[in-house]
């Protein structure tokens, strides 16, 4: 999977809380893209989805989980959020991309 995406960078730009990594990976898989975790961070992902799709998924997440404050005017986050998403993200869990939890015995 070609592109590594920092979820914390996305949320800093949009001034929002991060979606769960399972939700984000599942929404990308439901949109038809490949996605996996990175080896260096639990919150980062690797995907072949183009950035407009990633931003649309984040916009849909924000519609369901509004942040306490919006990004300031004329910032990248503000300009991104001005445009409505082009599709509705499906956050239904996809078992293939959900992280397996280690349970204590």
C-alpha positions in Angstrom: 0.0 0.0 0.0 1.8 3.2 -1.2 1.0 6.1 1.0 1.5 6.6 4.8 -0.9 9.0 6.5 -0.5 10.5 9.9 -3.9 10.6 11.6 -2.7 13.1 14.2 -1.6 15.5 11.4 -5.1 15.2 9.9 -6.8 16.0 13.2 -4.4 18.9 13.9 -5.3 20.5 10.6 -9.1 20.0 11.1 -9.0 20.8 14.9 -10.9 17.6 15.8 -10.6 14.5 17.9 -9.2 11.5 16.0 -11.5 8.7 14.8 -10.7 5.3 16.1 -8.1 3.6 13.9 -10.6 0.8 13.3 -13.2 3.2 12.1 -10.8 5.0 9.8 -9.4 1.8 8.3 -12.9 0.3 7.9 -14.3 3.4 6.2 -11.4 3.3 3.7 -11.9 -0.4 3.1 -15.7 0.2 2.6 -14.8 2.9 0.1 -12.9 0.2 -1.9 -9.3 1.2 -1.0 -6.5 -0.9 0.5 -5.5 0.0 4.0 -3.3 -1.3 6.8 -1.5 -0.1 9.9 2.0 1.2 9.9 4.8 -0.5 11.8 5.9 2.6 13.6 2.6 4.0 15.0 -0.7 2.5 16.0 -2.6 5.6 14.8 -0.9 6.0 11.4 -2.2 4.2 8.3 -1.0 3.1 4.9 -3.5 3.4 2.1 -3.9 3.7 -1.7 -6.8 6.1 -1.2 -6.2 9.6 -2.7 -6.2 12.5 -0.2 -9.6 13.9 -1.4 -11.2 10.6 -0.3 -9.4 10.8 3.1 -10.5 14.4 3.6 -14.1 13.4 2.7 -14.0 10.6 5.3 -12.7 13.0 7.9 -15.5 15.5 7.0 -18.1 12.7 7.5 -16.5 11.8 10.9 -16.7 15.5 11.9 -20.4 15.7 11.0 -21.0 12.9 13.5 -18.5 14.1 16.1 -18.4 17.9 15.9 -15.3 19.5 17.5 -15.7 22.1 20.2 -14.2 24.8 17.9 -13.8 25.1 14.2 -10.5 25.8 12.5 -9.8 29.5 12.1 -10.8 31.2 8.9 -8.3 31.1 6.0 -6.5 28.1 7.4 -6.1 24.8 5.4 -8.6 23.1 7.8 -11.2 25.8 7.3 -10.8 25.6 3.5 -11.1 21.8 3.6 -14.3 21.9 5.7 -15.9 24.5 3.5 -16.5 21.9 0.8 -19.1 19.2 1.6 -18.0 15.6 1.3 -18.6 14.0 -2.1 -19.8 10.7 -0.6 -21.1 9.4 2.7 -18.4 7.4 4.5 -19.4 4.0 5.8 -17.8 3.4 9.2 -19.2 -0.2 9.5 -16.4 -2.5 10.8 -14.6 -4.6 8.2 -13.1 -7.6 10.1 -10.1 -7.8 7.7 -8.8 -4.4 8.6 -9.8 -4.2 12.3 -6.8 -4.5 14.7 -6.8 -7.7 16.6 -6.8 -7.0 20.3 -4.5 -8.9 22.6 -6.4 -10.2 25.6 -4.9 -11.1 29.0 -5.7 -14.5 30.3 
